[in-house]
Amino acid sequence: MAALAFASCEKAIEKTAENEPSGEISTITFSATMDGKAPDSKAVIGTNPETGKPLNFWVDGDEITVYSQGKGDSGTQSGFTFSTTLVANASSADFTYTGDGWVDGTAYMAIYPATGSRAVNFTAQETVAASGEYFYRMAAVDVPYSQTLVANSFDRNAMVATAYSTDNTFAFKSAVALLKFQVSGTDVVSGTIVSGNDESISGRFRADLSATSPYEPVLYSYQPTWEHNFIYFTIDDSTPLSTGTNYYVAVRPTTLSSGFKIYLNGKLVKTFTPTELVRNKIYNLGTLSVPVSTTEMALGFNFGRTALTGWPTVKDDATKSEGGKTCTFPLYGASYSFLLADPTGASGANIWWNSGIGIQFNAAQRYLGLPAIENWKLSHVTVVHKDAVTKKSIIYGIVSNRTNASTPPTSVSSPETVEAEATTVTTTRGNHISCDFAIPSPVANTQYYVYRSGAGASYVPMVLLTYVPE
């Protein structure tokens, strides 16, 4: 493990116009510098020659969002996005905003990467999880459940860092931990990290910044259904990872009751047992290999990508036929069969792959049939979904057959033979919500269905399916 020295940031504000009436255009520049002297390197992660610790660099096009107390002590702010233009990666950069509306304040909060509107609170609050300690707050901070691997670097959308200042200096603090690894094979396309006991390692959190210097962040759980116990990682779902290359995955710091598992190409590689993932640390997992055989598979099916050939991308009458529409998903050299189906006797075709978004459940009582694998049992299903409307009761469940039932599954006594109890979620538009189902008595080579009820359209960008041998 090594500490990640993530950026100290000095702020210098230059105005080309006074910030008085609304609509007045001004240019504001933040001079942001990283800790230490930058080595002569173009790597995004390098080594600080003065401390020997990893050093992160700004890259061309990086953006930060700044929130000013002058816009209010608490409440939702749109924030101000500052961007940088660089000819090479650097430990210092100027970030500039040109526009109206800027108001000076007695304090500022900032976040990297820039993400726009969120609720902030500049009044120090006591947090229940840490009684006696006080924090400033920044809501809606995301650690993505799906991350894009970058050679010798990380997905910059996942590398969350925050800062608080009462003067002209920002000291950014990394809010995540990093898992570092290499692969030994030439055919590794993707992988998954799963916490051992459903601890949340990705999703949407609130950043609580300590009210005393150095204002270190804690990613606090405030809406558990927006959180996930896994992270799926890949380059683009088809390009193999390179051997001898470092890859990094960002995870939410948390206590771990039984460590985490890592899978490559769907096969369980190893279980790691740290008791805690600590903010601002890199955990070296070493060189990982895909095993020839495995005792467990975790197959991540990414429907947030461009739709595959053979899948309907609009309404298709085949989904309301008696047998539904069978579609294949090639993964790791095998083809897995899914079923898109409306309920028996349905008048409308209301399930398809909305390309680039996910499987669209366009009406209640629709089914996504999951792959049945010979000599394997489906033991656990994670359904990630995002909804198109707000304040709708969306219900998901796992069932073992299709019927024309007008009511959603609610328990194992349902006439639809519910294999995992349904989950009711009052949706908030745009949030990725995780529903987890442990199938109590799975049967090998059996197709189970994700069943969705509730009004309004919803999208499933990913399902993570865990299989164990018969």
Beta strands, then each sheet from edge to edge (+ up, - down):
strand 1: 2-3
strand 2: 8-10
strand 3: 26-33
strand 4: 45-47
strand 5: 54-56
strand 6: 63-68
strand 7: 74-77
strand 8: 80-83
strand 9: 92-99
strand 10: 108-112
strand 11: 118-127
strand 12: 130-143
strand 13: 146-148
strand 14: 161-165
strand 15: 169-171
strand 16: 173-174
strand 17: 177-183
strand 18: 190-195
strand 19: 202-210
strand 20: 217-220
strand 21: 227-228
strand 22: 230-234
strand 23: 247-251
strand 24: 254-255
strand 25: 260-264
strand 26: 267-272
strand 27: 276-277
strand 28: 281-288
strand 29: 297-302
strand 30: 325-331
strand 31: 334-341
strand 32: 351-354
strand 33: 358-361
strand 34: 366-369
strand 35: 376-387
strand 36: 393-399
strand 37: 418-426
strand 38: 433-438
strand 39: 449-453
strand 40: 458-469
sheet 1: 1+ 28- 17- 23+
sheet 2: 2+ 15-
sheet 3: 3+ 9-
sheet 4: 4+ 5-
sheet 5: 8+ 6- 10+ 14- 16+
sheet 6: 7+ 11- 12+ 19- 20+
sheet 7: 7+ 11- 12+ 19- 21+
sheet 8: 13+ 22+ 18- 25+ 26-
sheet 9: 24+ 27-
sheet 10: 29+ 40- 33+ 32-
sheet 11: 29+ 40- 35+ 38-
sheet 12: 30+ 31- 34+ 39- 36+ 37-
end
